[in-house]
Amino acid sequence: MKKQNKHTFIYWDRVVIALCIFVLIIIFIVMGIKAIIGAFSDGDKSDAVQAANMEAGLIGDGQKLLVCVDAGHGGEEDCGALSNDEKRFESNDDLNMALAVEKHLKKLGADVLMIRNEDKYVELYSRPETANDAGADIYVSLHRNSAETGQGVEVWVNYDAPDDDTLLAKNILDGLDEVGISQNRGVQYGYQGYDPTAKVNYVVNEKSNMPSCLVELGFITDDEDNRLFDENLDAYAKSIAESIVKSAEELNIIEQR
Ligand SMILES: [Zn+2]
């Protein structure tokens, strides 16, 4: 009996040592792979390594970017602008674009806070408040324009042209312009339809604590803009997501890749 007890004791002892060695080997292997990936990204910054890092959500030094995506309007109470035949609701276009932007932001490794992900009414002032409470890093509100005549894309920031917001707006606009839009209407300041000297802002821009902008993705009252919106929905969304991440890097919210 004594011999058996002794034998059992030695057996477990060896298992523990073997397990320790095994864990150490795994740690060394993981550290080795990380060092190799680090060497690659510091060196030629190959797209493949970047993509692998992004896929794994390793933006910057592991800090995740939190983007608030705000689909404008929503619900029966607020369908936003209407197409000329009144069959097309801005709220639906805004939501479809927001869902596509969310998809692409997640692919790029960012966390996304959606103001709405279905057709429901959300009170205007609660939107930036939600982003502020969550500590979002960037706020992007998605809308479509309307007018008797007019076409093209414009992006709005506060009337006093904050540097960070203007950079974000410009990056988004440049990206969309590259995909293809009917007209680049530029970065706009303040609030549409108001006297520019009145110093009035969109609520979402004014009340959000982080860099923000409001994107008017073409005119819902213009056939060409609607065609471009439908044909390029995914390409626009991808471009917006990439411009948001690029802006986060340039604003040092996340580490430059
Ligand atoms: Zn709108």
Residues whose N, C-alpha, C, O or C-beta is under 5 A from the ligand:
A	BS01	ZN	G72 G80 H143 R144
